[in-house]
Amino acid sequence: MDKATVAYKPVGWLAGLGAGVFAGLLFRQVWKLAAGDRDAPDALDEERGWGEIMAAAALQGAIFAIVKAGVDRISAQGVRKVTGVWPDH
């Protein structure tokens, strides 16, 4: 395991944690704007239909994936800047 990979592990873990929190906040704001509803539906919400549940899940998944990919890429670039080597997984 090279130094970039060792350096990336804690950076990636902390960045991933922050990305998850940020993505959750972003999803809630986007849902409010898109659906005009304060709370996104939960799969166990009996009052919500399948379409609304699945739309919310798809939007949430897309937001999480985009934020995670961006944060992973920025973190890897930062590690390369410090160590001179691109980190492996």
N, CA, C and O atoms as a CHARMM CRD file, in Angstrom:
* protein
*
  356
    1    1 MET  N      0.85600  -1.17600   0.00000 PROA 1      0.00000
    2    1 MET  CA     0.00000   0.00000   0.00000 PROA 1      0.00000
    3    1 MET  C      0.89900   1.23400   0.00000 PROA 1      0.00000
    4    1 MET  O      1.76900   1.37900   0.85900 PROA 1      0.00000
    5    2 ASP  N      0.68000   2.12200  -0.97100 PROA 2      0.00000
    6    2 ASP  CA     1.54300   3.30200  -1.06700 PROA 2      0.00000
    7    2 ASP  C      1.07600   4.42200  -0.13800 PROA 2      0.00000
    8    2 ASP  O     -0.00500   4.35700   0.44900 PROA 2      0.00000
    9    3 LYS  N      1.91200   5.44300  -0.02300 PROA 3      0.00000
   10    3 LYS  CA     1.62500   6.53600   0.91900 PROA 3      0.00000
   11    3 LYS  C      0.36800   7.31500   0.55100 PROA 3      0.00000
   12    3 LYS  O     -0.32600   7.82200   1.43300 PROA 3      0.00000
   13    4 ALA  N      0.07000   7.41500  -0.73900 PROA 4      0.00000
   14    4 ALA  CA    -1.13600   8.13700  -1.14600 PROA 4      0.00000
   15    4 ALA  C     -2.39100   7.39000  -0.68900 PROA 4      0.00000
   16    4 ALA  O     -3.36300   7.99900  -0.24300 PROA 4      0.00000
   17    5 THR  N     -2.35200   6.07400  -0.80700 PROA 5      0.00000
   18    5 THR  CA    -3.50200   5.27500  -0.38300 PROA 5      0.00000
   19    5 THR  C     -3.68000   5.35700   1.12400 PROA 5      0.00000
   20    5 THR  O     -4.80300   5.48600   1.61300 PROA 5      0.00000
   21    6 VAL  N     -2.58100   5.28400   1.86100 PROA 6      0.00000
   22    6 VAL  CA    -2.64200   5.39300   3.32400 PROA 6      0.00000
   23    6 VAL  C     -3.16700   6.77000   3.72100 PROA 6      0.00000
   24    6 VAL  O     -3.98200   6.88600   4.63600 PROA 6      0.00000
   25    7 ALA  N     -2.70300   7.80800   3.03500 PROA 7      0.00000
   26    7 ALA  CA    -3.15700   9.17100   3.33700 PROA 7      0.00000
   27    7 ALA  C     -4.62200   9.36500   2.96500 PROA 7      0.00000
   28    7 ALA  O     -5.34400  10.11800   3.61800 PROA 7      0.00000
   29    8 TYR  N     -5.05200   8.68100   1.91100 PROA 8      0.00000
   30    8 TYR  CA    -6.41200   8.87500   1.43000 PROA 8      0.00000
   31    8 TYR  C     -7.45800   8.23700   2.32700 PROA 8      0.00000
   32    8 TYR  O     -8.57400   8.74900   2.41500 PROA 8      0.00000
   33    9 LYS  N     -7.13900   7.14600   2.98900 PROA 9      0.00000
   34    9 LYS  CA    -8.13100   6.41800   3.79600 PROA 9      0.00000
   35    9 LYS  C     -8.84600   7.32400   4.80500 PROA 9      0.00000
   36    9 LYS  O    -10.07400   7.40000   4.76600 PROA 9      0.00000
   37   10 PRO  N     -8.13400   8.01500   5.70800 PROA 10     0.00000
   38   10 PRO  CA    -8.85600   8.86700   6.66600 PROA 10     0.00000
   39   10 PRO  C     -9.50100  10.07900   6.00000 PROA 10     0.00000
   40   10 PRO  O    -10.58000  10.51300   6.40200 PROA 10     0.00000
   41   11 VAL  N     -8.84000  10.62300   4.98400 PROA 11     0.00000
   42   11 VAL  CA    -9.40300  11.76600   4.26700 PROA 11     0.00000
   43   11 VAL  C    -10.69900  11.34600   3.57800 PROA 11     0.00000
   44   11 VAL  O    -11.70500  12.05100   3.65600 PROA 11     0.00000
   45   12 GLY  N    -10.67000  10.20600   2.91000 PROA 12     0.00000
   46   12 GLY  CA   -11.85200   9.71300   2.21700 PROA 12     0.00000
   47   12 GLY  C    -12.99200   9.39200   3.16700 PROA 12     0.00000
   48   12 GLY  O    -14.15500   9.65300   2.85700 PROA 12     0.00000
   49   13 TRP  N    -12.66500   8.82800   4.32100 PROA 13     0.00000
   50   13 TRP  CA   -13.69500   8.48800   5.30100 PROA 13     0.00000
   51   13 TRP  C    -14.37700   9.75300   5.82900 PROA 13     0.00000
   52   13 TRP  O    -15.60500   9.82800   5.86700 PROA 13     0.00000
   53   14 LEU  N    -13.59100  10.73200   6.22900 PROA 14     0.00000
   54   14 LEU  CA   -14.16400  11.97900   6.75400 PROA 14     0.00000
   55   14 LEU  C    -14.92000  12.74700   5.66900 PROA 14     0.00000
   56   14 LEU  O    -15.99200  13.29900   5.91900 PROA 14     0.00000
   57   15 ALA  N    -14.35600  12.77500   4.48200 PROA 15     0.00000
   58   15 ALA  CA   -15.02900  13.45900   3.37500 PROA 15     0.00000
   59   15 ALA  C    -16.34700  12.76500   3.04600 PROA 15     0.00000
   60   15 ALA  O    -17.34100  13.43000   2.75600 PROA 15     0.00000
   61   16 GLY  N    -16.36200  11.43700   3.08800 PROA 16     0.00000
   62   16 GLY  CA   -17.59200  10.69400   2.82100 PROA 16     0.00000
   63   16 GLY  C    -18.66900  10.96800   3.85300 PROA 16     0.00000
   64   16 GLY  O    -19.84800  11.08200   3.51900 PROA 16     0.00000
   65   17 LEU  N    -18.26100  11.07300   5.09900 PROA 17     0.00000
   66   17 LEU  CA   -19.20300  11.39800   6.16600 PROA 17     0.00000
   67   17 LEU  C    -19.81300  12.78000   5.93900 PROA 17     0.00000
   68   17 LEU  O    -21.02700  12.95900   6.02900 PROA 17     0.00000
   69   18 GLY  N    -18.96000  13.74300   5.64600 PROA 18     0.00000
   70   18 GLY  CA   -19.44200  15.10100   5.36000 PROA 18     0.00000
   71   18 GLY  C    -20.32500  15.14400   4.12200 PROA 18     0.00000
   72   18 GLY  O    -21.32100  15.86600   4.08300 PROA 18     0.00000
   73   19 ALA  N    -19.95200  14.36400   3.10800 PROA 19     0.00000
   74   19 ALA  CA   -20.74700  14.31900   1.87600 PROA 19     0.00000
   75   19 ALA  C    -22.13500  13.77100   2.14300 PROA 19     0.00000
   76   19 ALA  O    -23.11600  14.26100   1.58400 PROA 19     0.00000
   77   20 GLY  N    -22.22800  12.76000   2.99200 PROA 20     0.00000
   78   20 GLY  CA   -23.53100  12.19400   3.32600 PROA 20     0.00000
   79   20 GLY  C    -24.44000  13.19500   4.01700 PROA 20     0.00000
   80   20 GLY  O    -25.62900  13.29000   3.71100 PROA 20     0.00000
   81   21 VAL  N    -23.86800  13.93900   4.95200 PROA 21     0.00000
   82   21 VAL  CA   -24.65000  14.96500   5.65700 PROA 21     0.00000
   83   21 VAL  C    -25.09300  16.05300   4.67800 PROA 21     0.00000
   84   21 VAL  O    -26.25600  16.45600   4.67200 PROA 21     0.00000
   85   22 PHE  N    -24.15600  16.52300   3.85200 PROA 22     0.00000
   86   22 PHE  CA   -24.47700  17.56300   2.88000 PROA 22     0.00000
   87   22 PHE  C    -25.53000  17.08400   1.88500 PROA 22     0.00000
   88   22 PHE  O    -26.46700  17.82100   1.57800 PROA 22     0.00000
   89   23 ALA  N    -25.38700  15.85800   1.37700 PROA 23     0.00000
   90   23 ALA  CA   -26.33100  15.33100   0.40100 PROA 23     0.00000
   91   23 ALA  C    -27.73100  15.21300   0.99900 PROA 23     0.00000
   92   23 ALA  O    -28.72100  15.47300   0.31600 PROA 23     0.00000
   93   24 GLY  N    -27.81700  14.82700   2.26100 PROA 24     0.00000
   94   24 GLY  CA   -29.11700  14.74500   2.92600 PROA 24     0.00000
   95   24 GLY  C    -29.79300  16.10400   3.03100 PROA 24     0.00000
   96   24 GLY  O    -30.99000  16.23500   2.77700 PROA 24     0.00000
   97   25 LEU  N    -29.02100  17.10200   3.40300 PROA 25     0.00000
   98   25 LEU  CA   -29.56400  18.46200   3.48500 PROA 25     0.00000
   99   25 LEU  C    -29.98700  18.97100   2.11200 PROA 25     0.00000
  100   25 LEU  O    -31.04800  19.57700   1.96100 PROA 25     0.00000
  101   26 LEU  N    -29.14400  18.71500   1.11400 PROA 26     0.00000
  102   26 LEU  CA   -29.45000  19.14500  -0.25000 PROA 26     0.00000
  103   26 LEU  C    -30.71200  18.45800  -0.76500 PROA 26     0.00000
  104   26 LEU  O    -31.56200  19.10400  -1.37800 PROA 26     0.00000
  105   27 PHE  N    -30.83900  17.16100  -0.52000 PROA 27     0.00000
  106   27 PHE  CA   -32.03400  16.43600  -0.95400 PROA 27     0.00000
  107   27 PHE  C    -33.29700  17.04300  -0.35500 PROA 27     0.00000
  108   27 PHE  O    -34.28300  17.24400  -1.06300 PROA 27     0.00000
  109   28 ARG  N    -33.27400  17.33300   0.92500 PROA 28     0.00000
  110   28 ARG  CA   -34.46600  17.90300   1.56600 PROA 28     0.00000
  111   28 ARG  C    -34.85100  19.23900   0.93000 PROA 28     0.00000
  112   28 ARG  O    -36.03400  19.51400   0.73000 PROA 28     0.00000
  113   29 GLN  N    -33.85700  20.06500   0.61400 PROA 29     0.00000
  114   29 GLN  CA   -34.15100  21.35600  -0.01100 PROA 29     0.00000
  115   29 GLN  C    -34.68600  21.18000  -1.43400 PROA 29     0.00000
  116   29 GLN  O    -35.63800  21.85200  -1.83100 PROA 29     0.00000
  117   30 VAL  N    -34.07600  20.28300  -2.19200 PROA 30     0.00000
  118   30 VAL  CA   -34.53100  20.02900  -3.55900 PROA 30     0.00000
  119   30 VAL  C    -35.94800  19.45800  -3.54400 PROA 30     0.00000
  120   30 VAL  O    -36.77800  19.83200  -4.37200 PROA 30     0.00000
  121   31 TRP  N    -36.22500  18.55100  -2.60300 PROA 31     0.00000
  122   31 TRP  CA   -37.57100  17.97800  -2.52300 PROA 31     0.00000
  123   31 TRP  C    -38.60200  19.05600  -2.22500 PROA 31     0.00000
  124   31 TRP  O    -39.68200  19.06300  -2.81400 PROA 31     0.00000
  125   32 LYS  N    -38.27600  19.96500  -1.31600 PROA 32     0.00000
  126   32 LYS  CA   -39.20800  21.06000  -0.99100 PROA 32     0.00000
  127   32 LYS  C    -39.54200  21.86300  -2.24400 PROA 32     0.00000
  128   32 LYS  O    -40.70000  22.20600  -2.48100 PROA 32     0.00000
  129   33 LEU  N    -38.50900  22.16200  -3.05000 PROA 33     0.00000
  130   33 LEU  CA   -38.72700  22.95000  -4.26600 PROA 33     0.00000
  131   33 LEU  C    -39.47300  22.14800  -5.33000 PROA 33     0.00000
  132   33 LEU  O    -40.38900  22.66500  -5.97000 PROA 33     0.00000
  133   34 ALA  N    -39.09000  20.90400  -5.51900 PROA 34     0.00000
  134   34 ALA  CA   -39.66600  20.08700  -6.59200 PROA 34     0.00000
  135   34 ALA  C    -41.09800  19.66100  -6.29800 PROA 34     0.00000
  136   34 ALA  O    -41.95100  19.69500  -7.18500 PROA 34     0.00000
  137   35 ALA  N    -41.36200  19.26500  -5.07600 PROA 35     0.00000
  138   35 ALA  CA   -42.67400  18.70900  -4.73800 PROA 35     0.00000
  139   35 ALA  C    -43.57000  19.69100  -4.00200 PROA 35     0.00000
  140   35 ALA  O    -44.76900  19.45700  -3.85200 PROA 35     0.00000
  141   36 GLY  N    -42.98400  20.79300  -3.54400 PROA 36     0.00000
  142   36 GLY  CA   -43.78300  21.73900  -2.77700 PROA 36     0.00000
  143   36 GLY  C    -44.23800  21.18300  -1.45200 PROA 36     0.00000
  144   36 GLY  O    -45.22100  21.64300  -0.87200 PROA 36     0.00000
  145   37 ASP  N    -43.51300  20.18500  -0.97700 PROA 37     0.00000
  146   37 ASP  CA   -43.87200  19.49300   0.25600 PROA 37     0.00000
  147   37 ASP  C    -42.71900  19.62700   1.23400 PROA 37     0.00000
  148   37 ASP  O    -41.55400  19.53800   0.84800 PROA 37     0.00000
  149   38 ARG  N    -43.04000  19.83800   2.47600 PROA 38     0.00000
  150   38 ARG  CA   -42.00800  20.03600   3.49500 PROA 38     0.00000
  151   38 ARG  C    -41.15400  18.79500   3.71900 PROA 38     0.00000
  152   38 ARG  O    -39.93100  18.88900   3.82100 PROA 38     0.00000
  153   39 ASP  N    -41.78800  17.64500   3.79600 PROA 39     0.00000
  154   39 ASP  CA   -41.07700  16.40500   4.08400 PROA 39     0.00000
  155   39 ASP  C    -41.12400  15.46100   2.89900 PROA 39     0.00000
  156   39 ASP  O    -42.15900  15.29100   2.25500 PROA 39     0.00000
  157   40 ALA  N    -39.98500  14.85100   2.62700 PROA 40     0.00000
  158   40 ALA  CA   -39.94000  13.82900   1.58300 PROA 40     0.00000
  159   40 ALA  C    -40.63800  12.57900   2.09800 PROA 40     0.00000
  160   40 ALA  O    -40.61500  12.30500   3.29800 PROA 40     0.00000
  161   41 PRO  N    -41.25200  11.82600   1.20700 PROA 41     0.00000
  162   41 PRO  CA   -41.94800  10.62800   1.65500 PROA 41     0.00000
  163   41 PRO  C    -40.98000   9.53900   2.09400 PROA 41     0.00000
  164   41 PRO  O    -39.86500   9.42900   1.58300 PROA 41     0.00000
  165   42 ASP  N    -41.41800   8.76200   3.02400 PROA 42     0.00000
  166   42 ASP  CA   -40.67700   7.61000   3.51400 PROA 42     0.00000
  167   42 ASP  C    -41.37200   6.36800   2.95400 PROA 42     0.00000
  168   42 ASP  O    -42.58600   6.37400   2.74800 PROA 42     0.00000
  169   43 ALA  N    -40.61900   5.32500   2.71200 PROA 43     0.00000
  170   43 ALA  CA   -41.19400   4.10100   2.14500 PROA 43     0.00000
  171   43 ALA  C    -42.32100   3.52500   3.00800 PROA 43     0.00000
  172   43 ALA  O    -43.20100   2.83700   2.49300 PROA 43     0.00000
  173   44 LEU  N    -42.30100   3.79600   4.29300 PROA 44     0.00000
  174   44 LEU  CA   -43.32500   3.27100   5.19400 PROA 44     0.00000
  175   44 LEU  C    -44.46200   4.24900   5.45400 PROA 44     0.00000
  176   44 LEU  O    -45.32000   4.00000   6.30100 PROA 44     0.00000
  177   45 ASP  N    -44.46900   5.37000   4.72100 PROA 45     0.00000
  178   45 ASP  CA   -45.52700   6.37000   4.87200 PROA 45     0.00000
  179   45 ASP  C    -46.77600   5.88000   4.14400 PROA 45     0.00000
  180   45 ASP  O    -46.83300   5.88800   2.91500 PROA 45     0.00000
  181   46 GLU  N    -47.75700   5.46100   4.90200 PROA 46     0.00000
  182   46 GLU  CA   -48.97100   4.85900   4.35600 PROA 46     0.00000
  183   46 GLU  C    -49.77300   5.84100   3.49900 PROA 46     0.00000
  184   46 GLU  O    -50.50700   5.42100   2.60400 PROA 46     0.00000
  185   47 GLU  N    -49.64200   7.12700   3.76000 PROA 47     0.00000
  186   47 GLU  CA   -50.42600   8.14800   3.06600 PROA 47     0.00000
  187   47 GLU  C    -49.86600   8.48900   1.68900 PROA 47     0.00000
  188   47 GLU  O    -50.53900   9.16300   0.90800 PROA 47     0.00000
  189   48 ARG  N    -48.66600   8.04600   1.37600 PROA 48     0.00000
  190   48 ARG  CA   -48.02600   8.39200   0.09900 PROA 48     0.00000
  191   48 ARG  C    -48.13200   7.23100  -0.87200 PROA 48     0.00000
  192   48 ARG  O    -48.11400   6.06800  -0.46700 PROA 48     0.00000
  193   49 GLY  N    -48.24300   7.55000  -2.16400 PROA 49     0.00000
  194   49 GLY  CA   -48.35300   6.52900  -3.19900 PROA 49     0.00000
  195   49 GLY  C    -46.99400   6.03800  -3.67700 PROA 49     0.00000
  196   49 GLY  O    -45.95100   6.61800  -3.37600 PROA 49     0.00000
  197   50 TRP  N    -47.04700   4.94200  -4.43500 PROA 50     0.00000
  198   50 TRP  CA   -45.82700   4.33200  -4.96100 PROA 50     0.00000
  199   50 TRP  C    -45.02200   5.32100  -5.80700 PROA 50     0.00000
  200   50 TRP  O    -43.80200   5.40700  -5.67000 PROA 50     0.00000
  201   51 GLY  N    -45.69500   6.05500  -6.66800 PROA 51     0.00000
  202   51 GLY  CA   -44.99700   6.99000  -7.55600 PROA 51     0.00000
  203   51 GLY  C    -44.20000   8.02600  -6.79600 PROA 51     0.00000
  204   51 GLY  O    -43.04700   8.30300  -7.12700 PROA 51     0.00000
  205   52 GLU  N    -44.81400   8.59400  -5.78200 PROA 52     0.00000
  206   52 GLU  CA   -44.13000   9.61500  -4.98200 PROA 52     0.00000
  207   52 GLU  C    -42.95300   9.01300  -4.20600 PROA 52     0.00000
  208   52 GLU  O    -41.88800   9.62300  -4.11400 PROA 52     0.00000
  209   53 ILE  N    -43.14800   7.83000  -3.65800 PROA 53     0.00000
  210   53 ILE  CA   -42.08800   7.15300  -2.91000 PROA 53     0.00000
  211   53 ILE  C    -40.89400   6.86500  -3.82800 PROA 53     0.00000
  212   53 ILE  O    -39.74700   7.13400  -3.47100 PROA 53     0.00000
  213   54 MET  N    -41.17600   6.31700  -5.00800 PROA 54     0.00000
  214   54 MET  CA   -40.10100   5.94500  -5.93900 PROA 54     0.00000
  215   54 MET  C    -39.40500   7.17900  -6.51700 PROA 54     0.00000
  216   54 MET  O    -38.19100   7.16600  -6.72000 PROA 54     0.00000
  217   55 ALA  N    -40.16100   8.23500  -6.78100 PROA 55     0.00000
  218   55 ALA  CA   -39.55300   9.47100  -7.28500 PROA 55     0.00000
  219   55 ALA  C    -38.60700  10.06900  -6.24800 PROA 55     0.00000
  220   55 ALA  O    -37.51200  10.51900  -6.58500 PROA 55     0.00000
  221   56 ALA  N    -39.02700  10.07100  -5.00200 PROA 56     0.00000
  222   56 ALA  CA   -38.18100  10.60500  -3.93500 PROA 56     0.00000
  223   56 ALA  C    -36.91800   9.75900  -3.77700 PROA 56     0.00000
  224   56 ALA  O    -35.82800  10.29800  -3.58700 PROA 56     0.00000
  225   57 ALA  N    -37.06200   8.44500  -3.85600 PROA 57     0.00000
  226   57 ALA  CA   -35.90700   7.55600  -3.72400 PROA 57     0.00000
  227   57 ALA  C    -34.92600   7.76100  -4.87200 PROA 57     0.00000
  228   57 ALA  O    -33.71400   7.78700  -4.65500 PROA 57     0.00000
  229   58 ALA  N    -35.44000   7.90600  -6.08500 PROA 58     0.00000
  230   58 ALA  CA   -34.57300   8.12500  -7.24600 PROA 58     0.00000
  231   58 ALA  C    -33.83700   9.45700  -7.13800 PROA 58     0.00000
  232   58 ALA  O    -32.63800   9.53200  -7.40900 PROA 58     0.00000
  233   59 LEU  N    -34.54100  10.48800  -6.75000 PROA 59     0.00000
  234   59 LEU  CA   -33.91000  11.80300  -6.59200 PROA 59     0.00000
  235   59 LEU  C    -32.85700  11.77100  -5.49600 PROA 59     0.00000
  236   59 LEU  O    -31.76200  12.30500  -5.66900 PROA 59     0.00000
  237   60 GLN  N    -33.18000  11.15400  -4.38400 PROA 60     0.00000
  238   60 GLN  CA   -32.23800  11.05600  -3.27800 PROA 60     0.00000
  239   60 GLN  C    -30.99000  10.27400  -3.70300 PROA 60     0.00000
  240   60 GLN  O    -29.87000  10.68600  -3.40000 PROA 60     0.00000
  241   61 GLY  N    -31.17400   9.16800  -4.39000 PROA 61     0.00000
  242   61 GLY  CA   -30.04000   8.37000  -4.85300 PROA 61     0.00000
  243   61 GLY  C    -29.15400   9.13400  -5.81200 PROA 61     0.00000
  244   61 GLY  O    -27.92800   9.06300  -5.72000 PROA 61     0.00000
  245   62 ALA  N    -29.76300   9.86700  -6.73200 PROA 62     0.00000
  246   62 ALA  CA   -28.98700  10.65400  -7.69100 PROA 62     0.00000
  247   62 ALA  C    -28.18100  11.73900  -6.98600 PROA 62     0.00000
  248   62 ALA  O    -27.00600  11.94100  -7.29400 PROA 62     0.00000
  249   63 ILE  N    -28.80100  12.42700  -6.05400 PROA 63     0.00000
  250   63 ILE  CA   -28.09400  13.48700  -5.32500 PROA 63     0.00000
  251   63 ILE  C    -26.93600  12.90600  -4.52400 PROA 63     0.00000
  252   63 ILE  O    -25.83400  13.45400  -4.54900 PROA 63     0.00000
  253   64 PHE  N    -27.16700  11.81100  -3.82000 PROA 64     0.00000
  254   64 PHE  CA   -26.09700  11.19200  -3.03500 PROA 64     0.00000
  255   64 PHE  C    -24.94700  10.74500  -3.92900 PROA 64     0.00000
  256   64 PHE  O    -23.78400  10.95000  -3.58200 PROA 64     0.00000
  257   65 ALA  N    -25.25300  10.13900  -5.07500 PROA 65     0.00000
  258   65 ALA  CA   -24.20600   9.65300  -5.97300 PROA 65     0.00000
  259   65 ALA  C    -23.38100  10.80600  -6.54500 PROA 65     0.00000
  260   65 ALA  O    -22.15700  10.70600  -6.63000 PROA 65     0.00000
  261   66 ILE  N    -24.03400  11.88800  -6.93400 PROA 66     0.00000
  262   66 ILE  CA   -23.32600  13.03300  -7.49400 PROA 66     0.00000
  263   66 ILE  C    -22.43700  13.68500  -6.44900 PROA 66     0.00000
  264   66 ILE  O    -21.27800  13.99500  -6.72300 PROA 66     0.00000
  265   67 VAL  N    -22.97100  13.89400  -5.25400 PROA 67     0.00000
  266   67 VAL  CA   -22.17000  14.51400  -4.18600 PROA 67     0.00000
  267   67 VAL  C    -20.99900  13.61600  -3.81100 PROA 67     0.00000
  268   67 VAL  O    -19.88300  14.10600  -3.63800 PROA 67     0.00000
  269   68 LYS  N    -21.22900  12.31200  -3.68100 PROA 68     0.00000
  270   68 LYS  CA   -20.15700  11.39000  -3.31500 PROA 68     0.00000
  271   68 LYS  C    -19.05400  11.37600  -4.37100 PROA 68     0.00000
  272   68 LYS  O    -17.87200  11.42600  -4.03100 PROA 68     0.00000
  273   69 ALA  N    -19.42900  11.30700  -5.64300 PROA 69     0.00000
  274   69 ALA  CA   -18.43100  11.29300  -6.71200 PROA 69     0.00000
  275   69 ALA  C    -17.60000  12.57700  -6.69800 PROA 69     0.00000
  276   69 ALA  O    -16.38100  12.53200  -6.86100 PROA 69     0.00000
  277   70 GLY  N    -18.25100  13.70000  -6.50500 PROA 70     0.00000
  278   70 GLY  CA   -17.52800  14.97200  -6.45600 PROA 70     0.00000
  279   70 GLY  C    -16.57300  15.04700  -5.27900 PROA 70     0.00000
  280   70 GLY  O    -15.42900  15.47700  -5.42800 PROA 70     0.00000
  281   71 VAL  N    -17.03300  14.63300  -4.11900 PROA 71     0.00000
  282   71 VAL  CA   -16.19600  14.67500  -2.91900 PROA 71     0.00000
  283   71 VAL  C    -15.03400  13.68700  -3.02900 PROA 71     0.00000
  284   71 VAL  O    -13.91200  14.01200  -2.64000 PROA 71     0.00000
  285   72 ASP  N    -15.28800  12.48500  -3.55500 PROA 72     0.00000
  286   72 ASP  CA   -14.21500  11.50500  -3.74200 PROA 72     0.00000
  287   72 ASP  C    -13.14800  12.05400  -4.68200 PROA 72     0.00000
  288   72 ASP  O    -11.95200  11.91100  -4.42600 PROA 72     0.00000
  289   73 ARG  N    -13.58100  12.67600  -5.76000 PROA 73     0.00000
  290   73 ARG  CA   -12.63600  13.20900  -6.74700 PROA 73     0.00000
  291   73 ARG  C    -11.81000  14.34600  -6.15000 PROA 73     0.00000
  292   73 ARG  O    -10.59200  14.38400  -6.32700 PROA 73     0.00000
  293   74 ILE  N    -12.45400  15.26100  -5.45300 PROA 74     0.00000
  294   74 ILE  CA   -11.73600  16.37800  -4.82800 PROA 74     0.00000
  295   74 ILE  C    -10.75700  15.87000  -3.77500 PROA 74     0.00000
  296   74 ILE  O     -9.63800  16.37300  -3.67100 PROA 74     0.00000
  297   75 SER  N    -11.17200  14.87900  -2.99700 PROA 75     0.00000
  298   75 SER  CA   -10.29500  14.30600  -1.96800 PROA 75     0.00000
  299   75 SER  C     -9.07100  13.65400  -2.59400 PROA 75     0.00000
  300   75 SER  O     -7.95400  13.83900  -2.11100 PROA 75     0.00000
  301   76 ALA  N     -9.27200  12.89400  -3.66300 PROA 76     0.00000
  302   76 ALA  CA    -8.15000  12.23900  -4.34300 PROA 76     0.00000
  303   76 ALA  C     -7.18800  13.27300  -4.92500 PROA 76     0.00000
  304   76 ALA  O     -5.97200  13.09500  -4.86400 PROA 76     0.00000
  305   77 GLN  N     -7.72600  14.34300  -5.48500 PROA 77     0.00000
  306   77 GLN  CA    -6.87300  15.39800  -6.02100 PROA 77     0.00000
  307   77 GLN  C     -6.06100  16.06700  -4.91400 PROA 77     0.00000
  308   77 GLN  O     -4.89200  16.40200  -5.10800 PROA 77     0.00000
  309   78 GLY  N     -6.68800  16.26100  -3.75000 PROA 78     0.00000
  310   78 GLY  CA    -5.97000  16.85000  -2.61800 PROA 78     0.00000
  311   78 GLY  C     -4.84700  15.95800  -2.13400 PROA 78     0.00000
  312   78 GLY  O     -3.75500  16.43700  -1.82800 PROA 78     0.00000
  313   79 VAL  N     -5.11100  14.65500  -2.06200 PROA 79     0.00000
  314   79 VAL  CA    -4.07200  13.71400  -1.63900 PROA 79     0.00000
  315   79 VAL  C     -2.92700  13.71000  -2.65000 PROA 79     0.00000
  316   79 VAL  O     -1.75900  13.68200  -2.26200 PROA 79     0.00000
  317   80 ARG  N     -3.25500  13.73700  -3.94800 PROA 80     0.00000
  318   80 ARG  CA    -2.20100  13.78000  -4.96200 PROA 80     0.00000
  319   80 ARG  C     -1.36700  15.04900  -4.84300 PROA 80     0.00000
  320   80 ARG  O     -0.15100  15.01700  -5.03600 PROA 80     0.00000
  321   81 LYS  N     -2.00900  16.14900  -4.52800 PROA 81     0.00000
  322   81 LYS  CA    -1.29400  17.41200  -4.38600 PROA 81     0.00000
  323   81 LYS  C     -0.29600  17.34600  -3.21900 PROA 81     0.00000
  324   81 LYS  O      0.80700  17.88600  -3.30000 PROA 81     0.00000
  325   82 VAL  N     -0.70400  16.67600  -2.13700 PROA 82     0.00000
  326   82 VAL  CA     0.14900  16.56900  -0.95100 PROA 82     0.00000
  327   82 VAL  C      1.23100  15.50900  -1.11800 PROA 82     0.00000
  328   82 VAL  O      2.38200  15.73200  -0.74300 PROA 82     0.00000
  329   83 THR  N      0.86500  14.34600  -1.68500 PROA 83     0.00000
  330   83 THR  CA     1.80500  13.21300  -1.75500 PROA 83     0.00000
  331   83 THR  C      2.49800  13.07700  -3.10200 PROA 83     0.00000
  332   83 THR  O      3.55500  12.45400  -3.20200 PROA 83     0.00000
  333   84 GLY  N      1.90200  13.66200  -4.14000 PROA 84     0.00000
  334   84 GLY  CA     2.45300  13.52100  -5.47900 PROA 84     0.00000
  335   84 GLY  C      1.99300  12.26500  -6.19900 PROA 84     0.00000
  336   84 GLY  O      2.40300  12.01500  -7.33300 PROA 84     0.00000
  337   85 VAL  N      1.14000  11.46600  -5.54900 PROA 85     0.00000
  338   85 VAL  CA     0.68000  10.19200  -6.11000 PROA 85     0.00000
  339   85 VAL  C     -0.83900  10.12400  -6.01200 PROA 85     0.00000
  340   85 VAL  O     -1.43200  10.52400  -5.01000 PROA 85     0.00000
  341   86 TRP  N     -1.46200   9.60200  -7.08400 PROA 86     0.00000
  342   86 TRP  CA    -2.91200   9.39800  -7.06300 PROA 86     0.00000
  343   86 TRP  C     -3.23200   8.18000  -6.18500 PROA 86     0.00000
  344   86 TRP  O     -2.60600   7.13300  -6.35000 PROA 86     0.00000
  345   87 PRO  N     -4.18500   8.29200  -5.26200 PROA 87     0.00000
  346   87 PRO  CA    -4.46900   7.16400  -4.36400 PROA 87     0.00000
  347   87 PRO  C     -5.21700   6.02900  -5.08000 PROA 87     0.00000
  348   87 PRO  O     -6.03600   6.25500  -5.97100 PROA 87     0.00000
  349   88 ASP  N     -4.89700   4.79800  -4.65000 PROA 88     0.00000
  350   88 ASP  CA    -5.65600   3.63000  -5.08500 PROA 88     0.00000
  351   88 ASP  C     -6.85300   3.48800  -4.16500 PROA 88     0.00000
  352   88 ASP  O     -6.97500   4.22100  -3.18400 PROA 88     0.00000
  353   89 HSD  N     -7.72300   2.56600  -4.47100 PROA 89     0.00000
  354   89 HSD  CA    -8.92000   2.35000  -3.65200 PROA 89     0.00000
  355   89 HSD  C     -8.56500   1.75200  -2.33600 PROA 89     0.00000
  356   89 HSD  O     -9.44600   1.49900  -1.51400 PROA 89     0.00000
